Amino acid sequence: MSEQQFTEQDWRRLLVSLGEDPNRAGLVETPSRLVTAWKHWTSGYAQDPAELLKVFEDGAEEYNELIVIRGIPVYSHCEHHLAPFFGKATIGYVPNGKIVGLSKLTRLVNCFSRRLQVQERLTIQIANALMTHLEPKAAGVVIRCRHMCMESRGISTEGEETVTSAMLGELQPNLALRTEFLALAREA
């Protein structure tokens, strides 16, 4: 087994270091579950955004208004404490002759959120991937998340939301388009 892989034995050692007995009934299968869980929670490293964003030219050549998808689930882990953060993303773009399958935008969010992250980087990675692979006239991303590193430790504040945004292409200089996107991204 590679030294780079975190194994069941490593998780057992962690449990012991916490003062637990990894052989107790409730913990016997925990190391195996943790290996599986962390493979899933970090599966985004193995994904290529270019492969996720299947582009269609048919049907988009006449459309030049915003396309916005709201309420995309975000579930990630902060790189500072490995604590979860979760919330919702809104993605919008103005096509430039090409559109993308709508489910692919959720897959794009999953690709980047299933990596150790900070919310600021997550937001710009999604926007940059859209600009690179879809080549729209504009792309915008707004993410709202609660961070367990703030809620469950340290300052221990419950329910605070962190909001980040990225506005690329025509969303930067065009105040009317930017305002429209932010209005559509606002929670109902």
Contact map, one row per residue, 1 for C-alpha under 8 A:
11101000000000000000000000000000000000000000000000000000000000000000000000000000000000000000000000000000000000000000000000000000000000000000000000000000000000000000000000000000000000000000
11111000000000000000000000000000000000000000000000000000000000000000000000000000000000000000000000000000000000000000000000000000000000000000000000000000000000000000000000000000000000000000
11111100000000000000000000000000000000000000000000000000000000000000000000000000000000000000000000000000000000000000000000000000000000000000000000000000000000000000000000000000000000000000
01111100000000000000000000000000000000000000000000000000000000000000000000000000000000000000000000000000000000000000000000000000000000000000000000000000000000000000000000000000000000000000
11111110000000000000000000000000000000000000000000000000000000000000000000000000000000000000000000000000000000000000000000000000000000000000000000000000000000000000000000000000000000000000
00111111011000000000000000000000001000000000000000000000000000000000000000000000000000000000000000000000000000000000000000000000000000000000000000000000000000000000000000000000000000000000
00001111111000000000000000000010001000000000000000000000000000000000000000000000000000000000000000000000000000000000000000000000000000000000000000000000000000000000000000000000000000000000
00000111111100000000000000000011011000000000000000000000000000000000000000000000000000000000000000000000000000000000000000000000000000000000000000000000000000000000000000000000000000000000
00000011111110000000000000000010000000000000000000000000000000000000000000000000000000000000000000000000000000000000000000000000000000000000000000000000000000000000000000000000000000000000
00000111111111000000000000000000000000000000000000000000000000000000000000000000000000000000000000000000000000000000000000000000000000000000000000000000000000000000000000000000000000000000
00000111111111100000000000000010010000000000000000000000000000000000000000000000000000000000000000000000000000000000000000000000000000000000000000000000000000000000000000000000000000000000
00000001111111110000010000000010000000000000000000000000000000000000000000000000000000000000000000000000000000000000000000000000000000000000000000000000000000000000000000000000000000000000
00000000111111111000000000000000000000000000000000000000000000000000000000000000000000000000000000000000000000000000000000000000000000000000000000000000000000000000000000000000000000000000
00000000011111111100000000000000000000000000000000000000000000000000000000000000000000000000000000000000000000000000000000000000000000000000000000000000000000000000000000000000000000000000
00000000001111111111110000000000000000000000000000000000000000000000000000000000000000000000000000000000000000000000000000000000000000000000000000000000000000000000000000000000000000000000
00000000000111111111110000000000000000000000000000000000000000000000000000000000000000000000000000000000000000000000000000000000000000000000000000000000000000000000000000000000000000000000
00000000000011111111000000000000000000000000000000000000000000000000000000000000000000000000000000000000000000000000000000000000000000000000000000000000000000000000000000000000000000000000
00000000000001111111000000000000000000000000000000000000000000000000000000000000000000000000000000000000000000000000000000000000000000000000000000000000000000000000000000000000000000000000
00000000000000111111100000000000000000000000000000000000000000000000000000000000000000000000000000000000000000000000000000000000000000000000000000000000000000000000000000000000000000000000
00000000000000111111110000000000000000000000000000000000000000000000000000000000000000000000000000000000000000000000000000000000000000000000000000000000000000000000000000000000000000000000
00000000000000110011111100100000000000000000000000000000000000000000000000000000000000000000000000000000000000000000000000000000000000000000000000000000000000000000000000000000000000000000
00000000000100110001111100110100000000000000000000000000000000000000000000000000000000000000000000000000000000000000000000000000000000000000000000000000000000000000000000000000000000000000
00000000000000000000111110110000000000000000000000000000000000000000000000000000000000000000000000000000000000000000000000000000000000000000000000000000000000000000000000000000000000000000
00000000000000000000111111110000000000000000000000000000000000000000000000000000000000000000000000000000000000000000000000000000000000000000000000000000000000000000000000000000000000000000
00000000000000000000001111110000000000000000000000000000000000000000000000000000000000000000000000000000000000000000000000000000000000000000000000000000000000000000000000000000000000000000
00000000000000000000000111111100000000000000000000000000000000000000000000000000000000000000000000000000000000000000000000000000000000000000000000000000000000000000000000000000000000000000
00000000000000000000111111111110000000000000000000000000000000000000000000000000000000000000000000000000000000000000000000000000000000000000000000000000000000000000000000000000000000000000
00000000000000000000011111111110000000000000000000000000000000000000000000000000000000000000000000000000000000000000000000000000000000000000000000000000000000000000000000000000000000000000
00000000000000000000000001111111100000000000000000000000000000000000000000000000000000000000000000000000000000000000000000000000000000000000000000000000000000000000000000000000000000000000
00000000000000000000010001111111110000000000000000000000000000000000000000000000000000000000000000000000000000000000000000000000000000000000000000000000000000000000000000000000000000000000
00000011101100000000000000111111111000000000000000000000000000000000000000000000000000000000000000000000000000000000000000000000000000000000000000000000000000000000000000000000000000000000
00000001000000000000000000001111111100000000000000000000000000000000000000000000000000000000000000000000000000000000000000000000000000000000000000000000000000000000000000000000000000000000
00000000000000000000000000001111111110000000000000000000000000000000000000000000000000000000000000000000000000000000000000000000000000000000000000000000000000000000000000000000000000000000
00000001001000000000000000000111111111000000000000000000000000000000000000000000000000000000000000000000000000000000000000000000000000000000000000000000000000000000000000000000000000000000
00000111000000000000000000000011111111100000000000000000000000000000000000000000000000000000000000000000000000000000000000000000000000000000000000000000000000000000000000000000000000000000
00000000000000000000000000000001111111110000000000000000000000000000000000000000000000000000000000000000000000000000000000000000000000000000000000000000000000000000000000000000000000000000
00000000000000000000000000000000111111111000000000000000000000000000000000000000000000000000000000000000000000000000000000000000000000000000000000000000000000000000000000000000000000000000
00000000000000000000000000000000011111111100000000000000000000000000000000000000000000000000000000000000000000000000000000000000000000000000000000000000000000000000000000000000000000000000
00000000000000000000000000000000001111111110000000000000000000000000000000000000000000000000000000000000000000000000000000000000000000000000000000000000000000000000000000000000000000000000
00000000000000000000000000000000000111111110000000000000000000000000000000000000000000000000000000000000000000000100000000000000000000000000000000000000000000000000000000000000000000000000
00000000000000000000000000000000000011111111000000000000000000000000000000011000000000000000000000000000000000000110000000000000000000000000000000000000000000000000000000000000000000000000
00000000000000000000000000000000000001111111100000000000000000000000000000000000000000000000000000000000000000000111000000000000000000000000000000000000000000000000000000000000000000000000
00000000000000000000000000000000000000111111111000000000000000000000000000000000000000000000000000000000000000100110000000000000000000000000000000000000000000000000000000000000000000000000
00000000000000000000000000000000000000001111111000000000000000000000000000000000000000000000000000000000000001111110000000000000000000000000000000000000000000000000000000000000000000000000
00000000000000000000000000000000000000000111111000000000000000000000000000000000000000000000000000000000000000110110000000000000000000000000000000000000000000000000000000000000000000000000
00000000000000000000000000000000000000000011111100000000000000000000000000000000000000000000000000000000000000000000000000000000000000000000000000000000000000000000000000000000000000000000
00000000000000000000000000000000000000000011111110110000000000000000000000000000000000000000000000000000000000100000000000000000000000000000000000000000000000000000000000000000000000000000
00000000000000000000000000000000000000000000011111110000000000000000000000000000000000000000000000000000000000100000000000000000000000000000000000000000000000000000000000000000000000000000
00000000000000000000000000000000000000000000001111111000000000000000000000000000000000000000000000000000000100100000000000000000100010000000000000000000000000000000000000000000000000000000
00000000000000000000000000000000000000000000000111111100000000000000000000000000000000000000000000000000000000000000000000000000100010000000000000000000000000000000000000000000000000000000
00000000000000000000000000000000000000000000001111111100000000000000000000000000000000000000000000000000000000000000000000000000000000000000000000000000000000000000000000000000000000000000
00000000000000000000000000000000000000000000001111111100000000000000000000000000000000000000000000000001001100000000000000000000000000000000000000000000000000000000000000000000000000000000
00000000000000000000000000000000000000000000000011111110000000000000000000000000000000000000000000011001100100000000000000000000000011000000000000000000000000000000000000000000000000000000
00000000000000000000000000000000000000000000000001111111000000000000000000000000000000000000000000011001000000000000000000000000000000000000000000000000000000000000000000000000000000000000
00000000000000000000000000000000000000000000000000001111100000000000000000000000000000000000000001111000000000000000000000000000000001000000000000000000000000000000000000000000000000000000
00000000000000000000000000000000000000000000000000000111111100000000000000000000000000000000000001111000000000000000000000000000000000000000000000000000000000000000000000000000000000000000
00000000000000000000000000000000000000000000000000000011111110000000000000000000000000000000000011100000000000000000000000000000000000000000000000000000000000000000000000000000000000000000
00000000000000000000000000000000000000000000000000000001111110000000000000000000000000000000000001000000000000000000000000000000000000000000000000000000000000000000000000000000000000000000
00000000000000000000000000000000000000000000000000000001111111100000000000000000000000000000000000000000000000000000000000000000000000000000000000000000000000000000000000000000000000000000
00000000000000000000000000000000000000000000000000000001111111110000000000000000000000000000001111100000000000000000000000000000000000000000000000000000000000000000000000000000000000000000
00000000000000000000000000000000000000000000000000000000111111100000000000000000000000000000000111000000000000000000000000000000000000000000000000000000000000000000000000000000000000000000
00000000000000000000000000000000000000000000000000000000001111110000000000000000000000000000000010000000000000000000000000000000000000000000000000000000000000000000000000000000000000000000
00000000000000000000000000000000000000000000000000000000001111111000000000000000000000000000001010000000000000000000000000000000000000000000000000000000000000000000000000000000000000000000
00000000000000000000000000000000000000000000000000000000000101111100000000000000000000000000011100000000000000000000000000000000000000000000000000000000000000000000000000000000000000000000
00000000000000000000000000000000000000000000000000000000000000111110000000000000000000000000011000000000000000000000000000000000000000000000000000000000000000000000000000000000000000000000
00000000000000000000000000000000000000000000000000000000000000011111000000000000000000000001111000000000000000000000000000000000000000000000000000000000000000000000000000000000000010000000
00000000000000000000000000000000000000000000000000000000000000001111100000000000000000000001111000000000000000000000000000000000000000000000000000000000000000000000000000000000000000000000
00000000000000000000000000000000000000000000000000000000000000000111110000000000000000000111100000000000000000000000000000000000000000000000000000000000000000000000000000000000000010011000
00000000000000000000000000000000000000000000000000000000000000000011111100000000000000000111000000000100000000000000000000000000000000000000000000000000000000000000000000000000000000000000
00000000000000000000000000000000000000000000000000000000000000000001111100000000000000011110000000000000000000000000000000000000000000000000000000000000000000000000000000000000000000001000
00000000000000000000000000000000000000000000000000000000000000000000111110000000000000011100000000000000000000000000000000000000000000000000000000000000000000000000000000000000000000000000
00000000000000000000000000000000000000000000000000000000000000000000111111000000000000011100000000000000010010000000000000000000000000000000000000000000000000000000000000000000000000000000
00000000000000000000000000000000000000000000000000000000000000000000001111100000000001111000000000000000010000000000000000000000000000000000000000000000000000000000000000000000000000000000
00000000000000000000000000000000000000000000000000000000000000000000000111110000000011111000000000000000000011001000000000000000000000000000000010000000000000000000000000000000000000000000
00000000000000000000000000000000000000000000000000000000000000000000000011111000000111100000000000000000000001001100000000000000000000000000000000000000000000000000000000000000000000000000
00000000000000000000000000000000000000001000000000000000000000000000000001111100000111000000000000000000000000001111100000000000000000000000000000000000000000000000000000000000000000000000
00000000000000000000000000000000000000001000000000000000000000000000000000111110011110000000000000000000000000001111100000000000000000000000000000000000000000000000000000000000000000000000
00000000000000000000000000000000000000000000000000000000000000000000000000011111111110000000000000000000000000000001111000000000000000000000000000001000000000000000000000000000000000000000
00000000000000000000000000000000000000000000000000000000000000000000000000001111111000000000000000000000000000000001110000000000000000000000000000000000000000000000000000000000000000000000
00000000000000000000000000000000000000000000000000000000000000000000000000000111111000000000000000000000000000000000000000000000000000000000000000000000000000000000000000000000000000000000
00000000000000000000000000000000000000000000000000000000000000000000000000000111111000000000000000000000000000000000000000000000000000000000000000001000000000000000000000000000000000000000
00000000000000000000000000000000000000000000000000000000000000000000000000001111111100000000000000000000000000000001000000000000000000000000000000000000000000000000000000000000000000000000
00000000000000000000000000000000000000000000000000000000000000000000000000001111111110000000000000000000000000000000000000000000000000000000000000111000000000000000000000000000000000000000
00000000000000000000000000000000000000000000000000000000000000000000000000111100011111000000000000000000000000000000000000000000000000000000000000111000000000000000000000000000000000000000
00000000000000000000000000000000000000000000000000000000000000000000000001111100001111100000000000000000000000000000000000000000000000000000000011111000000000000000000000000000000000000000
00000000000000000000000000000000000000000000000000000000000000000000000011110000000111110000000000000000000000000000000000000000000000000000000011100000000000000000000000000000000000000000
00000000000000000000000000000000000000000000000000000000000000000000000011100000000011111000000000000000000000000000000000000000000000000000001111000000000000000000000000000000000000000000
00000000000000000000000000000000000000000000000000000000000000000000011111000000000001111100000000000000000000000000000000000000000000000000001110000000000000000000000000000000000000000000
00000000000000000000000000000000000000000000000000000000000000000000011111000000000000111110000000000000000010000000000000000000000000000000111100000000000000000000000000000000000000000000
00000000000000000000000000000000000000000000000000000000000000000001111100000000000000011111000000000000000000000000000000000000000000000000111000000000000000000000000000000000000000001000
00000000000000000000000000000000000000000000000000000000000000000001110000000000000000001111100000000000100000000000000000000000000000000011110000000000000000000000000000000000000000001000
00000000000000000000000000000000000000000000000000000000000000000111100000000000000000000111110000000000000000000000000000000000000000000011100000000000000000000000000000000000000010000000
00000000000000000000000000000000000000000000000000000000000000000111000000000000000000000011111000000000000000000000000000000000000000011111000000000000000000000000000000000000000000000000
00000000000000000000000000000000000000000000000000000000000000011110000000000000000000000001111100000000000000000000000000000000000000011110000000000000000000000000000000000000000000000000
00000000000000000000000000000000000000000000000000000000000100111110000000000000000000000000111111100000000000000000000000000000000000111100000000000000000000000000000000000000000000000000
00000000000000000000000000000000000000000000000000000000000110010000000000000000000000000000011111100000000000000000000000000000000000111000000000000000000000000000000000000000000000000000
00000000000000000000000000000000000000000000000000000000100111100000000000000000000000000000001111100000000000000000000000000000000000010000000000000000000000000000000000000000000000000000
00000000000000000000000000000000000000000000000000000011110110000000000000000000000000000000001111110000000000000000000000000000000001110000000000000000000000000000000000000000000000000000
00000000000000000000000000000000000000000000000000000011100100000000000000000000000000000000001111111000000000000000000000000000000001000000000000000000000000000000000000000000000000000000
00000000000000000000000000000000000000000000000000001111000000000000000000000000000000000000000001111101100000000000000000000000000001000000000000000000000000000000000000000000000000000000
00000000000000000000000000000000000000000000000000001111000000000000000000000000000000000000000000111111100000000000000000000000000000000000000000000000000000000000000000000000000000000000
00000000000000000000000000000000000000000000000000000000000000000000100000000000000000000000000000011111110000000000000000000000000000000000000000000000000000000000000000000000000000000000
00000000000000000000000000000000000000000000000000000000000000000000000000000000000000000000000000001111111000000000000000000000000000000000000000000000000000000000000000000000000000000000
00000000000000000000000000000000000000000000000000011100000000000000000000000000000000000000000000011111111100000000000000000000000000000000000000000000000000000000000000000000000000000000
00000000000000000000000000000000000000000000000000001000000000000000000000000000000000000010000000011111111110000000000000000000000000000000000000000000000000000000000000000000000000000000
00000000000000000000000000000000000000000000000000000000000000000000000110000000000000000000000000000111111111000000000000000000000000000000000000000000000000000000000000000000000000000000
00000000000000000000000000000000000000000000000000010000000000000000000000000000000000000000000000000011111111100000000000000000000000000000000000000000000000000000000000000000000000000000
00000000000000000000000000000000000000000000000010011000000000000000000000000000000000000000000000000001111111110000000000000100000000000000000000000000000000000000000000000000000000000000
00000000000000000000000000000000000000000000000000000000000000000000000101000000000000001000000000000000111111111000000000000100000000000000000000000000000000000000000000000000000000000000
00000000000000000000000000000000000000000001000000000000000000000000000001100000000000000000000000000000011111111100000000000000000000000000000000000000000000000000000000000000000000000000
00000000000000000000000000000000000000000011101110000000000000000000000000000000000000000000000000000000001111111110000000000000000000000000000000000000000000000000000000000000000000000000
00000000000000000000000000000000000000000001100000000000000000000000000000000000000000000000000000000000000111111110000001001100000000000000000000000000000000000000000000000000000000000000
00000000000000000000000000000000000000000001000000000000000000000000000001111000000000000000000000000000000011111111100001000000000000000000000000000000000000000000000000000000000000000000
00000000000000000000000000000000000000011111100000000000000000000000000000111000000000000000000000000000000001111111000000000000000000000000000000000000000000000000000000000000000000000000
00000000000000000000000000000000000000001111100000000000000000000000000000011000000000000000000000000000000000111111100000000000000000000000000000000000000000000000000000000000000000000000
00000000000000000000000000000000000000000100000000000000000000000000000000011110010000000000000000000000000000001111110000000000000000000000000000000000000000000000000000000000000000000000
00000000000000000000000000000000000000000000000000000000000000000000000000011110000000000000000000000000000000001011111011000000000000000000000000000000000000000000000000000000000000000000
00000000000000000000000000000000000000000000000000000000000000000000000000000110000000000000000000000000000000000001111111000000000000000000000000000000000000000000000000000000000000000000
00000000000000000000000000000000000000000000000000000000000000000000000000000100000000000000000000000000000000000000111111100000000000000000001000000000000000000001000000000000000000000000
00000000000000000000000000000000000000000000000000000000000000000000000000000000000000000000000000000000000000000000011111110000000000000000000000000000000000000001100000000000000000000000
00000000000000000000000000000000000000000000000000000000000000000000000000000000000000000000000000000000000000000000111111111000000000000000000000000000000000000000000000000000000000000000
00000000000000000000000000000000000000000000000000000000000000000000000000000000000000000000000000000000000000011000111111111100000000000000000000000000000000000000000000000000000000000000
00000000000000000000000000000000000000000000000000000000000000000000000000000000000000000000000000000000000000000000001111111110000000000000111000000000000000000001110000000000000000000000
00000000000000000000000000000000000000000000000000000000000000000000000000000000000000000000000000000000000000000000000111111111000000000000100000000000000000000000110000000000000000000000
00000000000000000000000000000000000000000000000000000000000000000000000000000000000000000000000000000000000000010000000011111111100000000000000000000000000000000000000000000000000000000000
00000000000000000000000000000000000000000000000000000000000000000000000000000000000000000000000000000000000110010000000001111111110000000000100000000000000000000000000000000000000000000000
00000000000000000000000000000000000000000000000000000000000000000000000000000000000000000000000000000000000000000000000000111111111000000011100000000000000000000000011100000000000000000000
00000000000000000000000000000000000000000000000000000000000000000000000000000000000000000000000000000000000000000000000000011111111100000000000000000000000000000000000100000000000000000000
00000000000000000000000000000000000000000000000011000000000000000000000000000000000000000000000000000000000000000000000000001111111111000000000000000000000000000000000000000000000000000000
00000000000000000000000000000000000000000000000000000000000000000000000000000000000000000000000000000000000000000000000000000111111111110010000000000000000000000000000000000000000000000000
00000000000000000000000000000000000000000000000000000000000000000000000000000000000000000000000000000000000000000000000000000011111111110110000000000000000000000000000110000000000000000000
00000000000000000000000000000000000000000000000000000000000000000000000000000000000000000000000000000000000000000000000000000001111111100000000000000000000000000000000000000000000000000000
00000000000000000000000000000000000000000000000011001000000000000000000000000000000000000000000000000000000000000000000000000000111111100000000000000000000000000000000000000000000000000000
00000000000000000000000000000000000000000000000000001010000000000000000000000000000000000000000001110000000000000000000000000000111111110000000000000000000000000000000000000000000000000000
00000000000000000000000000000000000000000000000000000000000000000000000000000000000000000000001101000000000000000000000000000000011111111000000000000000000000000000000000000000000000000000
00000000000000000000000000000000000000000000000000000000000000000000000000000000000000000000111111000000000000000000000000000000011001111110000000000000000000000000000010000000000000000000
00000000000000000000000000000000000000000000000000000000000000000000000000000000000000000000111100000000000000000000000000000000000000111110000000000000000000000000000011000000000000000000
00000000000000000000000000000000000000000000000000000000000000000000000000000000000000000000111000000000000000000000000000000000001000011111000000000000000000000000001111100000000000000000
00000000000000000000000000000000000000000000000000000000000000000000000000000000000000000011110000000000000000000000000000000010011000011111100000000000000000000000001111100000000000000000
00000000000000000000000000000000000000000000000000000000000000000000000000000000000000000011100000000000000000000000000000000010000000000111110000000000000000000000111100100000000010000000
00000000000000000000000000000000000000000000000000000000000000000000000000000000000000001111000000000000000000000000000000110110000000000011111000000000000000000000111000000000000000000000
00000000000000000000000000000000000000000000000000000000000000000000000000000000000000001110000000000000000000000000000000100000000000000001111100000000000000000011110000000000000000001000
00000000000000000000000000000000000000000000000000000000000000000000000000000000000000111100000000000000000000000000001000100000000000000000111110000000000000000111100000000000000000000000
00000000000000000000000000000000000000000000000000000000000000000000000000000000000000111000000000000000000000000000000000000000000000000000011111000000000000001111000000000000000000000000
00000000000000000000000000000000000000000000000000000000000000000000000001000000000011110000000000000000000000000000000000000000000000000000001111100000000000001110000000000000000000000000
00000000000000000000000000000000000000000000000000000000000000000000000000000000000011100000000000000000000000000000000000000000000000000000000111110010000000111100000000000000000000000000
00000000000000000000000000000000000000000000000000000000000000000000000000000000001111000000000000000000000000000000000000000000000000000000000011111110000000011100000000000000000000000000
00000000000000000000000000000000000000000000000000000000000000000000000000000000001110000000000000000000000000000000000000000000000000000000000001111111100000000000000000000000000000000000
00000000000000000000000000000000000000000000000000000000000000000000000000000100101110000000000000000000000000000000000000000000000000000000000000111111110000000000000000000000000000000000
00000000000000000000000000000000000000000000000000000000000000000000000000000000000000000000000000000000000000000000000000000000000000000000000000111111111111000000000000000000000000000000
00000000000000000000000000000000000000000000000000000000000000000000000000000000000000000000000000000000000000000000000000000000000000000000000001111111111111110000000000000000000000000000
00000000000000000000000000000000000000000000000000000000000000000000000000000000000000000000000000000000000000000000000000000000000000000000000000011111110111000000000000000000000000000000
00000000000000000000000000000000000000000000000000000000000000000000000000000000000000000000000000000000000000000000000000000000000000000000000000011111111100000000000000000000000000000000
00000000000000000000000000000000000000000000000000000000000000000000000000000000000000000000000000000000000000000000000000000000000000000000000000001111111100000000000000000000000000000000
00000000000000000000000000000000000000000000000000000000000000000000000000000000000000000000000000000000000000000000000000000000000000000000000000000110111110000000000000000000000000000000
00000000000000000000000000000000000000000000000000000000000000000000000000000000000000000000000000000000000000000000000000000000000000000000000000000111111111000000000000000000000000000000
00000000000000000000000000000000000000000000000000000000000000000000000000000000000000000000000000000000000000000000000000000000000000000000000000000111001111110000000000000000000000000000
00000000000000000000000000000000000000000000000000000000000000000000000000000000000000000000000000000000000000000000000000000000000000000000000000000111000111110000000000000000000000000000
00000000000000000000000000000000000000000000000000000000000000000000000000000000000000000000000000000000000000000000000000000000000000000000000001000010000011111000000000000000000000000000
00000000000000000000000000000000000000000000000000000000000000000000000000000000000000000000000000000000000000000000000000000000000000000000000001100010000011111100000000000000000000000000
00000000000000000000000000000000000000000000000000000000000000000000000000000000000000000000000000000000000000000000000000000000000000000000000111100000000000111110000000000000000000000000
00000000000000000000000000000000000000000000000000000000000000000000000000000000000000000000000000000000000000000000000000000000000000000000001111100000000000011111000000000000000000000000
00000000000000000000000000000000000000000000000000000000000000000000000000000000000000000000000000000000000000000000000000000000000000000000011110000000000000001111100000000000000000000000
00000000000000000000000000000000000000000000000000000000000000000000000000000000000000000000000000000000000000000000001100100000000000000000011100000000000000000111110000000000000000000000
00000000000000000000000000000000000000000000000000000000000000000000000000000000000000000000000000000000000000000000000100110000000000000001111000000000000000000011111000000000000000000000
00000000000000000000000000000000000000000000000000000000000000000000000000000000000000000000000000000000000000000000000000110010000000000001110000000000000000000001111100000000000000000000
00000000000000000000000000000000000000000000000000000000000000000000000000000000000000000000000000000000000000000000000000000010000000000111100000000000000000000000111110110000010000000000
00000000000000000000000000000000000000000000000000000000000000000000000000000000000000000000000000000000000000000000000000000011001000000111000000000000000000000000011111110000000000000000
00000000000000000000000000000000000000000000000000000000000000000000000000000000000000000000000000000000000000000000000000000000001000011110000000000000000000000000001111110000000000000000
00000000000000000000000000000000000000000000000000000000000000000000000000000000000000000000000000000000000000000000000000000000000000001110000000000000000000000000000111111100100000000000
00000000000000000000000000000000000000000000000000000000000000000000000000000000000000000000000000000000000000000000000000000000000000000111000000000000000000000000001111111110110000000000
00000000000000000000000000000000000000000000000000000000000000000000000000000000000000000000000000000000000000000000000000000000000000000000000000000000000000000000001111111110010000000000
00000000000000000000000000000000000000000000000000000000000000000000000000000000000000000000000000000000000000000000000000000000000000000000000000000000000000000000000001111110000000000000
00000000000000000000000000000000000000000000000000000000000000000000000000000000000000000000000000000000000000000000000000000000000000000000000000000000000000000000000001111111110000000000
00000000000000000000000000000000000000000000000000000000000000000000000000000000000000000000000000000000000000000000000000000000000000000000000000000000000000000000000000111111111000000000
00000000000000000000000000000000000000000000000000000000000000000000000000000000000000000000000000000000000000000000000000000000000000000000000000000000000000000000000000000111111100000000
00000000000000000000000000000000000000000000000000000000000000000000000000000000000000000000000000000000000000000000000000000000000000000000000000000000000000000000000001100111111110000000
00000000000000000000000000000000000000000000000000000000000000000000000000000000000000000000000000000000000000000000000000000000000000000000000000000000000000000000001000110111111111000000
00000000000000000000000000000000000000000000000000000000000000000000000000000000000000000000000000000000000000000000000000000000000000000000000000000000000000000000000000000011111111100000
00000000000000000000000000000000000000000000000000000000000000000000000000000000000000000000000000000000000000000000000000000000000000000000000000000000000000000000000000000001111111110000
00000000000000000000000000000000000000000000000000000000000000000101000000000000000000000001000000000000000000000000000000000000000000000001000000000000000000000000000000000000111111111000
00000000000000000000000000000000000000000000000000000000000000000000000000000000000000000000000000000000000000000000000000000000000000000000000000000000000000000000000000000000011111111100
00000000000000000000000000000000000000000000000000000000000000000000000000000000000000000000000000000000000000000000000000000000000000000000000000000000000000000000000000000000001111111100
00000000000000000000000000000000000000000000000000000000000000000001000000000000000000000000000000000000000000000000000000000000000000000000000000000000000000000000000000000000000111111100
00000000000000000000000000000000000000000000000000000000000000000001010000000000000000000110000000000000000000000000000000000000000000000000010000000000000000000000000000000000000011111110
00000000000000000000000000000000000000000000000000000000000000000000000000000000000000000000000000000000000000000000000000000000000000000000000000000000000000000000000000000000000001111111
00000000000000000000000000000000000000000000000000000000000000000000000000000000000000000000000000000000000000000000000000000000000000000000000000000000000000000000000000000000000000001111
00000000000000000000000000000000000000000000000000000000000000000000000000000000000000000000000000000000000000000000000000000000000000000000000000000000000000000000000000000000000000000111
